[in-house]
Amino acid sequence: MYELTGVTRRYTRGKGVVDALAGVDLTITAGDYLVIKGPTGGGKSTLLQMLGGLDRPTSGSVLLDGVDLAKLPEARLTRLRSEKIGFVFQSFNLIPTLTAQENVETALVPLGVKPKERRELAAEALTSVGLGERLGHVPSELSGGQQQRVAIARALVKKPQVLLADEPTGNLDETTRDEIMDVLQTRCKEDGLTFIMVTHDSHLAKHAPRAITLRKGKLAA
Ligand SMILES: Nc1ncnc2c1ncn2[C@@H]1O[C@H](COP(=O)(O)OP(=O)(O)OP(=O)(O)O)[C@@H](O)[C@H]1O
């Protein structure tokens, strides 16, 4: 599914430069469950952004099903992201004035799905993460764990091929963390998704079938 070769992302900082990623080679197969771990500043989030087409490498290639995201024109990259890639972040990123259902529907707008179908698909996605009874609630009426479930439903509603998660349980207590991990793992398994997650949490990394460590922008393990 993914084939990364020599991926480098260089930032200028003051008068110097920092290589957030420095020549990363990585293969990820469809259906993999991969954890990206490592110390602060190691390059984890930068790598996830490359995989999601949210940023481009300074050099190297990021092939997704044979298409180089690094070279794709912006409009095609945006389209590909909308169709194939779901994102879940630590901070949920829900729109506070929209209900759970409306938040989930936002993922279908760029795909041109009609309003009635959008509402049905959003309700279905929210039910699949255990929130079928909360469609009309706005984020402030939901707990942190419930808000993250809405964000997961929003990522899944368009039926992506890959789910990218950046510290998805970082804002949650341990019990809620385990519940959210259960939702993520079950949904990815049942829907046949590739699941790639950045985490600091050694407990989560320990339970993943495959984990890589990034240190100073390089694959350390
Ligand atoms: N937009 C940017 N401009 C300049 N430097 C950046 C930028 N984004 C990231 N960096 C630098 O690149 C390096 C890697 O950052 P990155 O956020 O990918 O690390 P990380 O492993 O995700 O860290 P953390 O665990 O703290 O989130 C760090 O030194 C960071 O300061």
The ligand as an SDF file (V2000), in Angstrom:
LIG
                    3D

 31 33  0  0  0  0  0  0  0  0999 V2000
    6.6430   23.4730   10.9460 N   0  0  0  0  0  0  0  0  0  0  0  0
    7.8400   23.2260   11.5070 C   0  0  0  0  0  0  0  0  0  0  0  0
    8.8100   24.1550   11.4670 N   0  0  0  0  0  0  0  0  0  0  0  0
   10.0270   23.9250   12.0210 C   0  0  0  0  0  0  0  0  0  0  0  0
   10.3480   22.7840   12.6470 N   0  0  0  0  0  0  0  0  0  0  0  0
    9.4150   21.8200   12.7270 C   0  0  0  0  0  0  0  0  0  0  0  0
    8.1160   21.9910   12.1660 C   0  0  0  0  0  0  0  0  0  0  0  0
    7.3890   20.8480   12.3900 N   0  0  0  0  0  0  0  0  0  0  0  0
    8.2210   20.0270   13.0700 C   0  0  0  0  0  0  0  0  0  0  0  0
    9.4220   20.6050   13.2640 N   0  0  0  0  0  0  0  0  0  0  0  0
   10.5640   19.9960   13.9540 C   0  0  0  0  0  0  0  0  0  0  0  0
   10.7800   18.7000   13.4150 O   0  0  0  0  0  0  0  0  0  0  0  0
   11.1350   17.7860   14.4370 C   0  0  0  0  0  0  0  0  0  0  0  0
   10.1630   16.6160   14.4420 C   0  0  0  0  0  0  0  0  0  0  0  0
    8.8760   17.0940   14.8420 O   0  0  0  0  0  0  0  0  0  0  0  0
    7.6190   16.1270   15.0250 P   0  0  0  0  0  0  0  0  0  0  0  0
    6.4890   16.9600   15.5010 O   0  0  0  0  0  0  0  0  0  0  0  0
    7.4280   15.3340   13.7820 O   0  0  0  0  0  0  0  0  0  0  0  0
    8.1250   15.1490   16.1730 O   0  0  0  0  0  0  0  0  0  0  0  0
    7.2780   14.1500   17.0680 P   0  0  0  0  0  0  0  0  0  0  0  0
    8.0800   12.9020   17.1680 O   0  0  0  0  0  0  0  0  0  0  0  0
    5.9010   14.0110   16.5530 O   0  0  0  0  0  0  0  0  0  0  0  0
    7.2780   14.9100   18.4580 O   0  0  0  0  0  0  0  0  0  0  0  0
    6.1760   14.9010   19.6410 P   0  0  0  0  0  0  0  0  0  0  0  0
    6.2200   13.5270   20.2290 O   0  0  0  0  0  0  0  0  0  0  0  0
    6.6880   15.9300   20.5880 O   0  0  0  0  0  0  0  0  0  0  0  0
    4.8570   15.2570   19.0380 O   0  0  0  0  0  0  0  0  0  0  0  0
   11.1730   18.5750   15.7410 C   0  0  0  0  0  0  0  0  0  0  0  0
   12.4990   18.9850   15.9720 O   0  0  0  0  0  0  0  0  0  0  0  0
   10.2820   19.7640   15.4430 C   0  0  0  0  0  0  0  0  0  0  0  0
   10.6490   20.8780   16.2200 O   0  0  0  0  0  0  0  0  0  0  0  0
  1  2  1  0
  2  3  1  0
  2  7  2  0
  3  4  2  0
  4  5  1  0
  5  6  2  0
  6  7  1  0
  6 10  1  0
  7  8  1  0
  8  9  2  0
  9 10  1  0
 10 11  1  0
 11 12  1  0
 11 30  1  0
 12 13  1  0
 13 14  1  0
 13 28  1  0
 14 15  1  0
 15 16  1  0
 16 17  2  0
 16 18  1  0
 16 19  1  0
 19 20  1  0
 20 21  2  0
 20 22  1  0
 20 23  1  0
 23 24  1  0
 24 25  2  0
 24 26  1  0
 24 27  1  0
 28 29  1  0
 28 30  1  0
 30 31  1  0
M  END
$$$$
